[in-house]
Amino acid sequence: MPVPGPDRSEYLAQIYRLYRAPMLRLARRILGEEQDAEDAVHDACECVARNLDRLAAPEDARTRGYVMVVTERKAIDLLRARHRNERAELDEDAVGVSLPAEDGQGLAACMTRLPPRYREILLLRFVYGYSMRETAELMDIPFTTVGKLSQRAKERLCELLRAEGVL
């Protein structure tokens, strides 16, 4: 749904009003500090603003999914920068969007144990329904990379599901 020129500001404001609180909670959980969380939300909003023409209605689950994935990516970027400054390694398995898990098992629990990039690909492609081309544009990666990451993410998820006895 392309957003007409004059309505872009209001469209972005609607997205911000709807998702600011969950964006801050997610960023705060990843970063641990309010100031850094606000920076991540700001960076995410800038990214969302650049991609308004590719988004559905503000209330649409696909838009919410994209906004939350972008927020997670921006928070992780800030965390990586912080760790680079501290000269420490970042454990990519330690951060990310949490999904509801029943008793620490099942699909949702295994999804939380995936590296963030794999989780992002799977969420955008198979939960929020973005095409490979849309996912490539939203994540700012080559189209072919989406296919490779999707395949690796599915393989890793299957391994985790087998280990849990789900498959």
Secondary structure in CASP SS format (residue, H / E / C, confidence):
PFRMAT SS
TARGET T0000
AUTHOR 0000-0000-0000
METHOD secondary structure of the structure
MODEL  1
M C 1.00
P C 1.00
V C 1.00
P C 1.00
G H 1.00
P H 1.00
D H 1.00
R H 1.00
S H 1.00
E H 1.00
Y H 1.00
L H 1.00
A H 1.00
Q H 1.00
I H 1.00
Y H 1.00
R H 1.00
L H 1.00
Y H 1.00
R H 1.00
A H 1.00
P H 1.00
M H 1.00
L H 1.00
R H 1.00
L H 1.00
A H 1.00
R H 1.00
R H 1.00
I H 1.00
L H 1.00
G C 1.00
E C 1.00
E H 1.00
Q H 1.00
D H 1.00
A H 1.00
E H 1.00
D H 1.00
A H 1.00
V H 1.00
H H 1.00
D H 1.00
A H 1.00
C H 1.00
E H 1.00
C H 1.00
V H 1.00
A H 1.00
R H 1.00
N C 1.00
L H 1.00
D H 1.00
R H 1.00
L C 1.00
A C 1.00
A C 1.00
P C 1.00
E C 1.00
D C 1.00
A H 1.00
R H 1.00
T H 1.00
R H 1.00
G H 1.00
Y H 1.00
V H 1.00
M H 1.00
V H 1.00
V H 1.00
T H 1.00
E H 1.00
R H 1.00
K H 1.00
A H 1.00
I H 1.00
D H 1.00
L H 1.00
L H 1.00
R H 1.00
A H 1.00
R H 1.00
H H 1.00
R H 1.00
N H 1.00
E H 1.00
R C 1.00
A C 1.00
E C 1.00
L C 1.00
D C 1.00
E H 1.00
D H 1.00
A H 1.00
V C 1.00
G C 1.00
V C 1.00
S C 1.00
L C 1.00
P C 1.00
A C 1.00
E E 1.00
D C 1.00
G C 1.00
Q E 1.00
G H 1.00
L H 1.00
A H 1.00
A H 1.00
C H 1.00
M H 1.00
T H 1.00
R C 1.00
L C 1.00
P C 1.00
P H 1.00
R H 1.00
Y H 1.00
R H 1.00
E H 1.00
I H 1.00
L H 1.00
L H 1.00
L H 1.00
R H 1.00
F H 1.00
V H 1.00
Y C 1.00
G C 1.00
Y C 1.00
S C 1.00
M H 1.00
R H 1.00
E H 1.00
T H 1.00
A H 1.00
E H 1.00
L H 1.00
M H 1.00
D C 1.00
I C 1.00
P C 1.00
F H 1.00
T H 1.00
T H 1.00
V H 1.00
G H 1.00
K H 1.00
L H 1.00
S H 1.00
Q H 1.00
R H 1.00
A H 1.00
K H 1.00
E H 1.00
R H 1.00
L H 1.00
C H 1.00
E H 1.00
L H 1.00
L H 1.00
R H 1.00
A H 1.00
E H 1.00
G C 1.00
V C 1.00
L C 1.00
END
